[in-house]
Amino acid sequence: MSTPLYQPRARIPRLAEAAVERARLTVVPGRATKAARVPFITLVSLLLIGGVVGLLLFNTHMQQGSFVVSSMEEQAAVLAGKEESLRMQLHRMRDPQHVAERAKKLGMVPAGSPAFIRLSDGKVLGRPAAGEPADALRIEPLPPGKPSSVRPRLVIAEVPEATKKDKRERDTGARSEATSRDQDSTSRTKSRNHDRAQGAGRTP
Amino acid sequence: MSRGARSLRGTSLLRLRVGLILIAMVVSVFAARLFQLQGIDAKAYAARAEAVGLQTVTLPATRGAIRDRNGEPLAESADGLMLVADPSLTADDAQEIAKIVAARIDVDYFDVLERLRKPDSRFQYLARRVPAAEARAVVEELDDAGFEGVDTERDPVRSYPAGDVAANILGFMGADGNALQGFELLFDEVLSGKDGSATYETGGSGGQRLPLGENNVVEPVDGSDLTLTIDRDVQWYTQRVLRQAVQGAGGESGAAVVLDSRTGEVLALADHPTFDANAPTLSPERDLGMRSLFDVYEPGSVEKVLTAAALVDAGKLTPDTRITVPAKLHRQDRVIGDYWDHGRLRLTLTGVIAKSSNIGTVLAADEFTPKELYGYLARFGLGAKSGVGIPGEARGLLPWWKNWSQINQDTISFGQGVSVNALQMAAAVNAVANDGVLVEPSLVKGRATTSQGATVGSDVVSSRRVISPRAARLTAEMMEAVTDPEEGTAPSAAIEGYRVAGKTGTAQRVGEECGCYDGTFTVSFAGFAPADDPRFLVYVVVQDPKNGGGGGSVGGPAFRKIMTYLLRKYAVPPTGAPAPDNPVEW
């Protein structure tokens, strides 16, 4: 099996044997040069640790930022809500009904006929007039009428003869007072009806 | 030696193969599991993951405000919250919690107490539509006091800062946040906007967003604002004057219209009775609409203005045309009379208008064929929608001229036998004030698209000439005689220092039950000022006054108050031109 391998060597001329021997290549013994391992490992570990710690810090920072964002957003919502309710309050104050009620409380009345001063020549345009009761405007709604079932009815009870004298006096006194009050209101109603009748002249 | 090596090699090969098979089996299990997780159950797991960490919140779109012509809010939206309680947590401390809640928010203490103690419930409303700041303050106070179980949830507030002012126009919203009535409903698509949403991962007990986590935001699109031609202050004043006029006359209902004569913009459109837009449920349903647009009535003598203007425009008559007015006028089988008893009168056309004579108007209208009178009245907008663009507006009724008999023409000439809505009639009379040009009234400033897809607003109004400028001027001069203290029917409508044109109306009213004239009346007054350069038109109508008043005594003072306010607010000085002195009699 190994025989054919020797054949070519056999053909090499004997003459050059020495040269051949010289020319034979041999492996140069390796030079063992060991690089220092410590700096490399240190570098890698530092990079690794630095990276991990950095990432951790970054993440924590982001997390903290998220907390801040949450709380700030909440604060913003609270403040926006406050602003909104204040603005609504302002709008309620600016409501013409509210302004008119305040003005009325201050004793103000609507002005009479409109009149103007022209500033260029100081001329008065229109006929100025003081506000009159006829110009007054009722700004509050009428109070709702009581349903008839709630309106108290005047009950007149006859006092029996047999009642004690002092008690009767007290009772009749109260009754006559009630009756006179009733008469008052009747006469008021009458006069109101009278007013209405006066204003009844129909015009188209 | 070589034999041993071969057997060694054989065992390692076997080991390799066994190992490979084992690894393949493990990997197949992983693959199968992976397929199961990612392929088959993916959605269920994704949903579970979402439930744990992903949160989706609706970013609500803010509903647009409705503003008046000066930008004052008539309806506005605010971020509101509802207060909800979990009775299983609150029942023990109900008294203390209710005390705090009732002290801060306008709710009934006992009502809250009952809700906090509701057995077998874990969810109870304590208060709805509370402004956000107030609701948060309550929850904060409860937290500080150490009570649990009360929380807030979103609940947008629609507020109408001026209460009943323009409520008939604005309409209102339901408790669920849907528009129910009026412009809120009509322009819902414009106002409502589109809600957005945000999806993000949360962690921790506070629900903070995870940085670098999944985050997906669709921004909400807020609704647009709507600007009306209404002037809030004028609207308020008009409503109060109208209320006083209706209640003072013991009337059933009433309407008032204020128009800018030149542009047709509606400065105020008042109805009485009306409602508080913040609490619509407190008013009966019949008061929630717009009577001034939906209800029709016979205009009565105010229509004489239109008849006279048409006659002057057609060149048939002049303000000085002499008309002999008999005490009674027999027409077909009917007798036409005037509201006051008189013998034979010798009135000019001006006098007929000033004294509001039915007989005089009928005789004057005899100059017209039915077709001519119908043509003029139709061009004045009678029997057709006013063009304000509100669905449901009543068309009114102007009978077709071919069906007129003599008595129809007679009554139509003085405003009986036709029906109108208040805005329609105001726009018709305004044509006289606006140099003979009828401008369609508008309620929306600029333009806006209704839910029905129609574009309405002051930018898209159309106008048409009805009568010549000369006829309009002469008619206005005739109308000035109405407010004349000696000759006119409405001296109470006159404004000191100004030239005021107007016309009273007292019409028989068709009752709802019998469909006939039931003895009740509609009284009205339409007028404009300054008469020689009109700026505003005011029309006041009171239905069924019980005090026996007419258009002059009920509508006149109300007109004067509103017009005075307008002239002062918009700083319109008197023109200073002398009033015409047209003869009333001859």
Interface residues (C-beta under 8 A of the other chain):
Chain A: N59 M62 Q63 G65 S66 F67 V69 S70 A77 V78 A80 G81 K82 E84 S85 M88 H91 R92 R94 D95 P96 Q97 A100 P110 A111 G112 S113 P114 A115 F116 R118 L125 G126 R127 A129 A134 D135 L137 R138 I139 P141 L142 R196 G199 A200 G201 R202 T203 P204
Chain B: E72 P73 E76 A78 D79 P131 A132 A133 E134 R136 S159 P161 A162 G163 V165 G206 G207 Q208 R209 L210 P211 L212 R232 D233 W236 Y237 R240 V241 R243 Q244 Q247 G300 S301 Y339 S356 T489 A490 I495 E496 G497 Y498 T504 G505 T506 N547 G548 G549 G550 G551 G552 S553 P557 K561 T564 Y565 L567 R568 A571 V572 P573 P574 G576
